[in-house]
Structure formats: structure tokens, C-alpha cells
Amino acid sequence: MSPRKRNRYDQVLTGWLIGIIAPLIIFLIVYKVNYSATDFTAFLRNVWQMKIFLKILSLCVFPNLGFFFLFYRMKYDMAARGVIMATFMYAFFVLIVKLI
């Protein structure tokens, strides 16, 4: 049996970048669709003062699940690992901010 040829996208960095950027894009889409009349900095300030910033950010991480399963299904195990790493980074960020 010959070893499987690795795809150039099957890298931890690829999955990590997608896992970091996708939630931010979802956050911006939520802002544009629902609150575009408000200035972005005012939106961030209001969301932080209402103590829902972390809740919204946590919900924005859910698309990472789709990317994880996509990479897993395509047998891009290293990229799937990168998505999981990025998701855990978001989880640790939320945990640390909640503890402070």
C-alpha cells in the first residue's frame, strides 16, 4: 500500500485560518443584516454593555462545525484539526473573559 498523497490544503494552518475568520465574517453579517443603521463601534459598545457580546460570539462559532465536518468528510484531517484548534481558542477566550 502506498501512502496517501497529501493535498496542499490539508494543513493545520488552513483549518486554523478558516476557523478564526469564519466566525468573524458571521459576526459582521449579523451586524450588517440586523444593525447596519448603527455605527459599528456603537454596536460593539452596546453589545458589550448589554453583556451579550460573548453570547453572540459563541453562536458565531457554530459554522466551524460545518467546516470541521466538511474537512473530515474530504479526509483533510490536518485542516479539520486546525478548525478544532481555532474553535477551542474561541472557547478559551470566552472562558477567560467570563472569569475576569
C-alpha positions in Angstrom: 0.0 0.0 0.0 1.3 3.4 -0.9 0.9 6.3 1.5 -1.9 8.7 0.7 -0.8 11.8 -1.2 -1.4 14.9 0.9 -3.4 17.8 -0.6 -1.8 21.2 -0.2 -5.0 22.4 1.6 -4.7 19.6 4.2 -2.7 21.7 6.7 -3.4 22.8 10.2 -2.8 26.4 9.2 -5.5 26.3 6.6 -8.1 24.9 9.0 -7.0 27.3 11.7 -7.3 30.4 9.5 -10.8 29.3 8.3 -11.8 28.6 11.9 -10.6 32.0 13.1 -12.0 34.0 10.1 -15.4 32.3 9.6 -16.9 33.4 13.0 -15.7 37.0 12.4 -17.4 37.0 9.0 -20.6 35.6 10.5 -20.4 38.3 13.2 -20.1 41.0 10.5 -23.0 39.5 8.6 -25.2 39.6 11.7 -24.2 43.3 12.2 -24.9 44.2 8.5 -28.3 42.3 8.3 -29.7 43.4 11.7 -28.0 46.6 12.8 -26.5 48.3 9.8 -28.2 51.6 10.7 -26.0 51.8 13.8 -22.3 52.7 13.7 -20.1 49.5 14.1 -18.3 50.9 17.2 -21.5 52.0 18.8 -22.9 48.5 18.0 -19.9 46.8 19.7 -20.2 49.2 22.7 -23.9 48.5 23.1 -23.5 44.7 22.7 -20.7 44.8 25.3 -22.7 46.9 27.8 -25.8 44.6 27.4 -23.4 41.7 28.2 -24.4 39.7 25.0 -21.2 40.1 23.1 -19.8 36.7 24.3 -23.2 35.1 23.6 -23.2 36.4 20.0 -19.6 35.4 19.5 -20.3 31.9 20.8 -23.1 31.5 18.3 -20.9 32.7 15.5 -18.5 29.9 16.1 -21.2 27.3 15.1 -20.3 27.4 11.4 -16.9 26.0 12.4 -18.8 22.7 13.0 -19.7 22.7 9.3 -16.2 23.3 8.2 -14.9 20.6 10.5 -17.3 18.0 9.0 -16.5 19.2 5.5 -12.8 18.7 6.0 -13.4 15.4 7.9 -15.5 14.1 5.0 -12.9 15.2 2.4 -10.3 13.3 4.5 -8.4 16.6 5.2 -7.6 15.5 8.8 -5.0 18.2 9.5 -7.3 21.0 8.3 -10.1 19.6 10.5 -7.6 19.7 13.4 -6.9 23.3 12.7 -10.6 24.2 12.8 -10.9 22.4 16.1 -7.9 24.4 17.4 -9.5 27.7 16.4 -12.8 26.7 18.0 -11.0 25.9 21.2 -9.2 29.2 21.1 -12.6 31.0 20.9 -13.9 28.8 23.8 -10.8 29.7 25.9 -11.3 33.4 25.1 -14.9 33.3 26.2 -14.0 31.4 29.3 -11.2 33.9 30.3 -13.4 36.9 29.7 -16.2 35.4 31.7 -13.8 34.7 34.6 -12.5 38.3 34.6 
